[in-house]
């Protein structure tokens, strides 16, 4: 049963939508232009007088309902969105590895052999030339390293876009694919504000740290990437969590970094070493002492670095140990 409205009680000529002299859509009842559409896109009404101007419009949503993520995935009839992390952007088809038909029944031996051949040729035709094979290898390496570093999906997308830009600009020539892929991932981490040091990235890569740094500087210069210096405070929460330190220590470490950075002591210093020294100093001040060796292992810096930065920081803070 349809809901009666004031619109149906009026003559068609009266209930037609009207516009003012400037062509703005207005309400035929009160000449107001404050028209709103309902959340389900089914009605257009006047916000001032409540007159319904449109109803029973086309519902452009699906005809099925889903109440959780698994139901939504099982009922959806479309594939995953396009992504830059795959060489074909996820537009090609794939053959499932399960040897079962549409009814869930196991395939015969002849059909299994046929499906194996189809899968093999499907993988071969997905990459039509050496360039696509290299891109596939580079993006798979990026995904592997990103998983090892625990960075979110957005960083992987940015890293894939940077690698594609480097490939279009012919910056790969004369350099290893792994080196460029690692450098773009490190650049993406810095662009997205995800604190990962060069040593951490090099630990999950198959190339040396020196090559990663050299390739990163070249890529950043050629692609005009504007990189801001890394803030040591971004490392503090992760390092404190791994050292099982309290929020009081974390707040004190941030205070030490802010105070000493205002005095210009941060310039030219490694952000990881600077953050590690601030954590070591704040842990001592808060009676949650950690050894220099423990802090150095978490921050992947040397104890000498922590001692030097620690002494500079407590002198600047006016603290005497």
Protein Blocks (a to p, Z undefined) as FASTA:
>chain_A
ZZddfklmpcfklmpccddfkopacdfklopabdcddfkopaccdfklopafbghiacfb
dfbdcfbfklmmmmpccdcdddfkbfnlopaccddfbdcdfkopacdfklmmmmmmmmmm
mmmmmpmbfklmmmmmmmmmmmmmmmmnopafklmmmmmmmmmmmmmnopmgopafklmm
mmmmmmmmmmnopacdfklmmmmmcbdfklmmmmmmmmmmmnopacddddfklmmmmmmm
mnopafklmmmmmmmmmmmmmnopmgopafklmmmmmmmmmmmmnopaccfklmmmmnop
afklmmmmmmmmmmmnopaZZ
